[in-house]
Amino acid sequence: MPENLMDKLVSLAKRRGFVFQSSEIYGGLGSVWDYGPLGVELKKNIKERWWRSMVHEREDIEGLDAAILMHPKVWEASGHVAGFTDPLVDCKHCKNRFRADDPRIKGTPGQPDAQCPVCGMKGTLTAPRQFNLMFKTFMGPVEEDAAVIFMRPETAQGIYVNYLNVLQSSRQKVPFGIAQIGKAFRNEITPGNFIFRTREFEQMEMQFFVKPASAGEWFEFWRAERLTWLQGLGIRPEKMRWHQHGKDELAHYATDAYDIEYEFPFGWHEFEGIHNRTDFDLKNHQQHSGKKLDYLDTTTNERFIPYVIETSAGADRTALVVLCDAYREEEVQGEQRVVLKLAPALAPLKAAVFPLVNKDGMPELSRTIFDDLRRHFNVFYDDGGSIGRRYRRQDEAGTPFGITIDGQSTEDQTVTVRDRDTLQQVRVAATQLVGYIKEKITG
Ligand code: GAP
C-alpha cells in the first residue's frame, strides 16, 4: 500500500464516519481525532475482544478502571517526571519545533551548520533541551505549583498503585495479572500519520506480576499470546514482525522489550509492546509511598517484590492497523471498488438490509427483518439509490453481509445474502438469518 493510500484511507474514514478531526469546524486541533458512528463501533469491538481474551477467558487476570488523574508523586516514583522526555530543538527564525533526532535536520542542532528542515535557514536551530511529554493541569481553584497534576501518559501506573487492593480483594496469588483499558495523554512533539501518533489515545494494558526467577519464561509466554491474538483479528501475519529494543531504545523502566511492528503505508512501526519492567515500578512506589508492596509466597515462605511483564497496546493504533490491513482497491465486474475486508467480528456493522425497490411490500418486509436483526447485531437499513451503489457504500464501511429483499422474498420469505468478499449471493430463509450471520461472525 503506497503512501498516498494513507490519504485515501483518511478520506474514507471521514466519508464513512470512522474518524473525524477534533474540533474540525474551528480548523481542527493538532493530532487529536474523534471517532464517528462506525469508528466507535470498530474500536469498541477491538477493546471488547481484548477484554474478553485478557479478563473473561483467564482466571489469573483481573480487570481495573483506574482514574486518569493520580497523585503527582506517582509520576515522580515512576520516573516520568525525570525521564519521560524527548530532546527538542527550536528554530529561532521560523519558530517551528522539532525532535532533535528528526531525520530531516541536516547538521548538529545548536551548531552553525545545522539547517532548519522547514525554513531552510542555517544556524538558527537551538541546542537540544529535554521536553517532558506529560500534560499538566491544576487541581482545585488555585493555579500554583503545589496544585500541578498530570494527565497520565500510560495507564500502567494506575495498575501498580492498585496492585495490593486487587491482590487482596480478588484473592489472587502470584503469578497473576491486572488488565485495564483507558485514555492516556502525551504532548508529542512530532505527532502525525492520522491516528498513529496522537496526543490523546487509548491504551489496552496488562501487567502480569510474577516471581522474579520466572520473568523470562512469562515474557516469552506473553509474546506468543499477543501475536496469536493479533492474528485472530485477521491481520495478515506477513505484515507483522518483532523488533527487540536495543540498549539505547529501552524505556527507563524496562530491561527487555519487544515491539510488534506493522508495515503501515508509511513504513514499519510499533503498535504493541511486551516489556519486562522487573520490580522497577513496585519498588519505586514502595519507596515513595512508604507502603510495603512485597509479596509473601505462602508455599515457599519467600518474600519478594514481584517482577512485571507488561503487554501494552494502543487501541487507536490497533484500529489503524486493522483499517490499513483491511483496505483494498479491486476491480469487480469491470468496475473499481474500495472495500474494507474487516474480520466480521470487528466490522462496525454486521449486515445491511436493502429493499430492492420501495414498493410491492418490500419495504415492509425489510423493516420487519431489520427490526429482528438489530436485536442481535448492529445493522443498517438503506433504501437510497441503486442496489449497486448501496453495496459499494457498505463495502467501504466493511459490512460483511448485504441482505436484499426482492420480489421473491414477499412470496416465500427468503432473502439474498451477499458476501462482501466473495460477492457470492445465497438465498436464506428470513427466519434463519440471525443464526446464519451469528455463525459467520463469531470468532
Ligand atoms: N506502559 C508502556 C507504554 O506506554 P509505549 O510503548 O510508550 O509503552 C504502548 O506505548 C502503546 O501505546 C504503543 O505501542 C502504541 O500502540 C500506543 N501509543 C503510545 N503513544 C501513542 C501516541 N502518541 N498515539 C497513539 N498511540 C500511542
Boltz pocket constraint, residues with backbone or C-beta under 6 A from the ligand:
constraints:
  - pocket:
      binder: B
      contacts: [[A, 153], [A, 154], [A, 155], [A, 156], [A, 186], [A, 188], [A, 195], [A, 196], [A, 197], [A, 198], [A, 199], [A, 200], [A, 201], [A, 202], [A, 203], [A, 205], [A, 270], [A, 271], [A, 272], [A, 273], [A, 310], [A, 312], [A, 313], [A, 314], [A, 315], [A, 316], [A, 317], [A, 318]]
      max_distance: 6.0
